[in-house]
Amino acid sequence: MIEVKNLSYRYPGSKIPALKDISILVPQEHFFAILGQSGSGKTTLLNCIARFLKPNKGNISINGKNIAKMERKEFRSQLGVVFQKLNLFPHLTVTQNLTLAPLKVLEKSEEETQKEAEDMLERLSIGELANRYPSQISGGQAQRVAIARALMLQPKYMLLDEPTSALDAQTTEEFAGWLEELQEDTCFIIVTHDLPFASMAASHGIIMEDGVVKSTGRIQQIIEETSGSTE
């Protein structure tokens, strides 16, 4: 379980807090969505959970352990991140993108990581992409490769930042179904403003507005509440 407790964050030089006393629980068995429009604070919250930003107040824990006190290797084995821009290395093949982190972070052997990468690509039904470069694959394929790369560290939780931003409607629907198949491996936390995608993929979540949590619960319920409040 990820617990965010009384979290606040203000960007340097800003008079207005980006996050204001946020408290949420993310059980590992849920596919969780953090919803909100641009400026709502959802990406700031993601960056705090990922340890890219240090909160001004409050704390975040994974299974009862404060993430600020975790060693880097332990933390990365608990939580992975896939950014909106994906950040695949353009000069490396798909397989090389997958093996880099296990080699550097987990200090595994090249033989072991190569086999794990091959198995991961086959298991995620993208084995045919192994020797291609990022410029040679589609946006949907690149999204899957980025997630496969993050899964190589076997995290218990994975943050996905606006994962459908570069996908069309049909690919988005296929992508939601694909993620659902991976739920046994990890708990996905998606940060998105795409309500239809969240409705297809997530079971629970929150909706943020102006740095606070406006609604929390089952995803269909909070989306209906939000839609009703804007009518």
matplotlib code that plots the C-alpha trace (Angstrom):
import matplotlib.pyplot as plt

x = [0.0, 1.2, 0.1, 0.3, -0.3, -0.8, 1.4, 2.0, 4.3, 5.1, 7.4, 10.3, 9.3, 5.6, 3.1, 0.5, 1.0, 0.8, -0.4, -2.4, -2.6, -3.1, -3.9, -4.6, -4.3, -3.4, -3.9, -1.8, -4.8, -6.3, -5.6, -5.6, -6.1, -5.1, -7.4, -7.5, -7.0, -3.7, -2.7, -4.7, -1.5, -1.6, 1.8, 3.3, 1.9, 3.4, 6.8, 6.6, 5.7, 8.5, 11.0, 11.8, 10.3, 10.8, 7.5, 7.5, 5.2, 3.9, 5.3, 4.8, 5.2, 5.2, 4.0, 4.6, 8.2, 8.9, 10.2, 12.6, 14.5, 14.8, 18.0, 17.8, 18.0, 15.3, 13.1, 13.4, 12.5, 9.3, 8.2, 8.8, 7.9, 7.0, 7.0, 4.7, 7.7, 8.8, 12.5, 13.6, 17.2, 17.2, 20.7, 19.8, 17.7, 14.5, 16.4, 19.3, 16.8, 15.4, 18.7, 20.4, 18.7, 19.2, 22.8, 23.4, 21.0, 20.7, 24.2, 23.1, 25.1, 24.7, 23.7, 21.0, 19.6, 19.5, 17.5, 15.1, 14.6, 13.8, 11.3, 9.7, 9.2, 7.7, 5.4, 4.2, 3.7, 6.2, 9.1, 9.3, 10.5, 13.6, 16.2, 14.4, 15.3, 12.7, 12.4, 11.3, 8.3, 4.9, 3.7, 1.6, 4.6, 6.9, 4.5, 4.6, 8.4, 8.7, 6.5, 8.4, 11.6, 10.2, 8.9, 12.5, 13.2, 10.1, 8.5, 5.4, 4.0, 4.3, 3.4, 2.3, 2.2, -0.4, 0.1, -2.5, -1.4, 0.1, -2.4, -5.6, -8.9, -8.6, -5.0, -6.1, -8.8, -6.3, -3.7, -6.2, -6.9, -3.2, -2.6, -5.3, -3.5, -0.4, -2.2, -1.0, 2.6, 2.3, -0.1, -0.5, -1.1, -2.1, -1.9, -4.3, -6.9, -8.4, -11.6, -12.7, -9.3, -9.5, -13.0, -11.7, -8.5, -8.9, -11.0, -10.4, -8.9, -9.0, -9.9, -7.7, -8.4, -6.3, -3.9, -6.5, -8.4, -12.0, -13.3, -12.1, -13.5, -14.5, -13.6, -17.1, -18.6, -16.1, -16.3, -20.2, -19.9, -17.5, -19.7, -22.8, -21.1, -20.3, -23.8]
y = [0.0, 3.5, 6.1, 9.8, 11.7, 15.5, 16.2, 19.8, 21.3, 24.8, 25.4, 27.8, 31.4, 30.6, 32.1, 29.4, 25.8, 23.2, 20.6, 21.4, 18.8, 15.7, 12.4, 9.2, 5.4, 3.3, -0.5, -2.8, -4.7, -1.6, -0.1, 3.6, 6.8, 10.3, 12.5, 16.3, 19.0, 20.8, 22.7, 20.5, 19.2, 15.7, 15.7, 17.4, 14.6, 12.0, 13.7, 13.7, 10.0, 9.3, 11.2, 13.8, 16.5, 16.8, 17.8, 20.8, 19.0, 15.4, 12.1, 9.2, 5.5, 2.2, -0.7, 1.4, 2.5, 6.2, 6.5, 9.3, 6.8, 4.1, 3.4, 4.1, 0.4, -0.6, 2.3, 1.5, -2.1, -0.8, 1.8, 2.5, 5.5, 5.9, 9.5, 11.1, 11.6, 7.9, 8.8, 5.8, 6.0, 6.6, 5.2, 1.9, -1.0, -2.0, -4.8, -2.6, -0.1, -2.9, -4.2, -0.9, -0.4, -4.0, -3.9, -0.5, -0.5, -4.2, -5.0, -8.2, -10.0, -9.3, -12.9, -12.8, -9.4, -10.4, -13.5, -11.5, -8.9, -11.5, -13.2, -9.8, -8.8, -12.2, -12.1, -8.7, -9.8, -7.4, -9.8, -8.7, -5.3, -6.6, -5.3, -2.2, 1.3, 3.7, 5.6, 2.4, 1.7, 3.3, 5.5, 2.6, 0.2, 2.7, 3.0, -0.7, -0.8, 1.9, -0.1, -3.3, -1.4, -0.3, -3.8, -5.2, -3.9, -5.8, -2.9, -3.5, -0.1, 1.7, 5.4, 6.2, 9.9, 10.7, 7.3, 8.0, 11.4, 10.2, 7.4, 7.5, 6.2, 2.7, 2.3, 3.8, 1.1, -1.7, -0.2, -0.2, -3.9, -4.6, -2.9, -4.9, -8.1, -6.9, -6.2, -9.5, -8.2, -4.7, -2.1, 0.7, 4.3, 6.4, 10.2, 11.4, 13.9, 11.3, 10.3, 7.7, 5.9, 6.0, 4.6, 1.7, 1.0, 2.0, 0.6, 3.4, 6.8, 10.5, 13.7, 16.7, 20.4, 23.4, 21.2, 19.4, 16.1, 16.9, 13.3, 9.8, 6.3, 4.0, 5.4, 5.3, 7.0, 9.9, 10.5, 10.6, 13.1, 15.3, 15.2, 16.0, 19.0, 20.6, 20.2]
z = [0.0, -0.8, 1.8, 1.1, 4.4, 4.8, 1.8, 0.7, -1.9, -3.0, -6.0, -5.3, -5.9, -6.0, -3.5, -4.2, -3.1, -5.9, -3.3, -0.2, 2.6, 0.3, 1.9, -0.1, 0.2, -2.9, -2.1, -4.2, -5.5, -7.2, -10.6, -9.4, -11.4, -10.4, -12.5, -13.1, -15.6, -16.3, -13.2, -10.8, -9.1, -10.3, -12.0, -8.9, -6.8, -9.2, -8.9, -5.1, -5.0, -7.5, -5.2, -7.9, -5.6, -1.9, -0.1, 2.2, 4.6, 5.1, 4.1, 1.7, 2.6, 0.8, 2.9, 6.0, 5.1, 4.5, 0.9, 2.0, 4.1, 1.4, -0.3, -4.1, -5.1, -2.6, -3.7, -7.4, -6.7, -5.2, -7.6, -11.3, -13.5, -17.1, -18.2, -20.8, -23.1, -22.5, -22.6, -24.6, -25.6, -29.4, -30.0, -28.3, -29.6, -27.7, -26.0, -25.0, -23.6, -21.4, -20.2, -19.2, -15.8, -14.6, -15.5, -13.9, -10.9, -10.0, -11.2, -13.0, -15.6, -19.3, -20.0, -17.3, -18.3, -22.0, -21.2, -19.0, -21.7, -24.3, -21.9, -21.0, -24.7, -25.5, -22.5, -23.4, -27.1, -28.5, -29.1, -32.8, -31.7, -30.0, -32.5, -33.6, -32.6, -31.0, -34.3, -36.0, -33.9, -33.4, -30.5, -29.1, -29.4, -27.8, -24.9, -24.4, -24.6, -22.0, -19.6, -20.4, -19.5, -16.2, -15.4, -15.8, -12.3, -11.0, -9.1, -7.0, -8.1, -11.4, -12.1, -15.7, -16.6, -19.2, -20.9, -23.7, -24.8, -28.0, -28.8, -30.9, -29.6, -30.9, -29.6, -26.3, -25.9, -26.8, -24.4, -21.5, -22.1, -22.3, -19.0, -17.3, -18.3, -16.4, -13.1, -11.5, -11.9, -10.5, -9.3, -11.9, -10.9, -13.9, -13.9, -16.6, -17.7, -20.1, -18.3, -20.9, -20.6, -16.8, -16.9, -19.1, -17.1, -13.5, -10.6, -8.0, -8.0, -7.1, -8.9, -8.1, -8.5, -7.5, -5.5, -3.4, -3.7, -4.7, -4.8, -4.1, -4.5, -7.3, -10.6, -12.2, -9.1, -9.0, -12.8, -12.5, -9.6, -11.6, -14.7, -12.6, -11.0, -14.4, -15.8]

ax = plt.figure().add_subplot(projection="3d")
ax.plot(x, y, z, "-o")
ax.set_aspect("equal")
plt.show()
